[in-house]
Amino acid sequence: MDIQLIIVIIIGVAVGFVLLRHIYNFFFSKKDSSYCAGCKGCEPIKRQAPSEK
């Protein structure tokens, strides 16, 4: 086989693996972040709200 074809196949497999991993993480990962982006304006509201587990 030609060396160029081997390199293209290796790059194609690597790109496919990365793409599948990103798709899997997009659909099956936990979303731990809330709607709040962490600004200081939400702190009084967070202290008043009951803690949820």
Secondary structure, 3 states (H helix, E strand, C coil): CCHHHHHHHHHHHHHHHHHHHHHHHHHHCCCCCCCCCCCHHHHHHHHHCCCCC
